[in-house]
Amino acid sequence: RQMCIRDSIGGDFDLLGKDGKEYNLASFKGKPLIIFFGFASCPDICPYGLTMISSVLDTLGDDSNMINAVFVTLDPERDDYTSTAQFASMFHEKIIGLSGSISQIDRVADAWRVYKKKVELPGSDLVYTIDHSAFIYLMDKNGIFLQHFNHGEDPEVMASKIASFINS
């Protein structure tokens, strides 16, 4: 079978979540995984993406227990595991926020083909921002890429696609 871009999205990681708990890809095996990358001081794309994921989880109702939802920071200089976990859980208690060292985050971004670039903001209180891609990835229960959802996708459409996958 030919190798395609789908086969090369994803990969293992070693990151920290709430209370310093260690997570890797195996932590989420057995359930499909929704994963989104961003940063806590992001003004619009990340809150919107996390709101979409929250809507999906709410729409799925009890079926939301059959998936994992993860937010990985792309700004480990400002977002430690505590603040990342708090930020993610503001949108939904089931979203697990993860952070790590700069090199760990760089490796995860590369493995998951996430575009990220630090952009200086002279004269801003933020000092810098992170330009980044805004895809929400859906992985199967073994961590294999299934599909991505674009920024602005209808959460109900996302939920029905995920539900059909969970129940297949």
C-alpha positions in Angstrom: 0.0 0.0 0.0 1.2 3.5 -0.8 2.4 5.7 2.0 0.3 8.8 2.2 0.2 11.9 4.5 -2.5 10.3 6.6 0.0 7.6 7.7 2.5 10.1 8.9 0.2 12.1 11.2 0.5 11.3 14.8 3.1 9.6 17.0 4.0 9.0 20.6 4.8 11.7 23.1 5.7 12.1 26.7 3.9 15.1 28.2 2.5 16.2 31.5 -1.1 16.9 32.5 -3.1 17.9 35.6 -1.2 17.3 38.8 2.0 16.4 36.9 0.5 13.2 35.6 2.5 11.7 32.7 0.7 11.0 29.5 1.8 9.3 26.3 -0.1 8.0 23.3 -0.6 4.7 25.1 -2.5 6.6 27.9 -5.3 7.1 25.3 -5.3 3.6 23.7 -8.6 1.8 23.6 -10.7 4.9 22.9 -10.7 7.2 19.9 -8.8 10.4 20.5 -9.7 14.0 19.5 -6.5 16.1 19.7 -6.0 19.9 19.2 -2.9 22.0 19.4 -2.7 25.6 20.5 -1.8 27.8 23.4 -3.6 29.4 26.4 -3.0 33.0 25.5 -4.3 32.5 22.0 -6.9 35.2 21.4 -9.4 33.5 19.2 -8.5 30.3 17.3 -7.8 28.1 20.4 -10.9 29.2 22.4 -13.0 28.6 19.3 -11.4 25.2 18.7 -11.9 24.1 22.3 -15.5 25.4 22.3 -16.1 23.2 19.2 -14.6 20.2 21.0 -16.8 21.0 24.1 -19.9 21.2 21.9 -19.0 17.8 20.3 -18.6 16.2 23.8 -21.9 17.7 24.9 -23.7 16.6 21.7 -22.3 13.1 22.2 -23.8 12.9 25.7 -23.0 9.6 27.3 -21.0 8.5 24.2 -18.5 11.2 25.1 -17.2 8.7 27.7 -16.1 6.5 24.8 -13.6 9.1 23.5 -10.6 11.0 24.8 -10.2 14.7 24.2 -6.8 16.4 24.5 -5.4 19.9 24.1 -1.6 20.2 23.7 0.1 23.6 24.1 2.4 24.9 21.5 3.7 27.5 24.0 5.5 25.6 26.7 7.5 28.7 27.7 4.3 30.3 29.1 2.0 27.2 29.4 3.2 24.7 32.0 1.1 21.6 32.6 -0.9 23.2 35.4 -2.0 26.3 33.4 -2.6 24.2 30.2 -4.8 21.7 32.2 -6.7 24.6 33.8 -7.2 26.3 30.4 -8.5 23.2 28.7 -10.8 22.3 31.5 -12.4 25.8 31.4 -14.0 24.6 28.1 -15.0 21.1 29.2 -14.0 19.0 32.2 -13.2 16.0 29.9 -10.6 17.9 27.8 -7.1 17.0 29.1 -4.5 19.7 28.7 -0.9 18.7 28.2 2.5 20.5 28.2 6.1 19.6 28.3 9.6 21.0 27.6 10.3 23.0 24.4 12.0 20.0 22.8 9.1 17.7 23.8 6.6 20.1 22.2 8.7 20.5 19.1 8.8 16.7 18.7 5.0 16.4 19.1 4.3 19.2 16.7 6.6 17.6 14.1 5.1 14.1 14.6 1.6 15.5 14.2 2.5 17.8 11.3 1.3 20.9 13.3 2.5 24.2 11.9 3.8 26.5 14.6 5.9 29.6 14.5 6.8 32.1 17.3 6.1 35.6 16.2 7.4 38.6 18.2 4.9 41.3 19.0 6.9 44.4 19.7 5.1 46.8 22.1 2.5 44.1 23.1 2.0 42.9 26.7 2.0 39.4 25.2 5.6 39.8 23.8 5.0 37.1 21.2 2.3 35.0 19.8 2.3 31.6 18.1 1.1 31.2 14.5 -0.3 27.7 14.2 -2.5 25.4 12.2 -5.9 24.9 13.7 -6.9 21.3 12.7 -8.7 19.0 15.2 -7.4 15.5 14.6 -9.4 12.3 15.1 -7.4 9.2 15.8 -8.7 5.7 16.2 -8.5 3.6 19.4 -4.9 2.6 18.4 -3.7 6.1 17.8 -4.0 5.8 14.0 -5.1 9.0 12.1 -8.6 8.8 10.8 -9.4 12.4 9.7 -9.0 16.0 10.6 -11.7 18.6 11.1 -11.1 22.2 9.9 -11.4 25.3 11.9 -15.1 26.3 11.7 -16.5 22.8 11.1 -20.0 22.4 12.4 -19.7 20.7 15.9 -22.9 18.7 15.2 -21.5 17.3 12.0 -18.3 16.5 13.8 -20.2 14.7 16.6 -22.2 12.7 14.2 -19.1 11.6 12.3 -17.4 10.7 15.6 -20.5 8.9 16.9 -20.8 6.8 13.8 -17.2 5.8 14.2 -17.6 5.0 17.9 -20.7 2.9 17.2 -19.3 1.1 14.2 
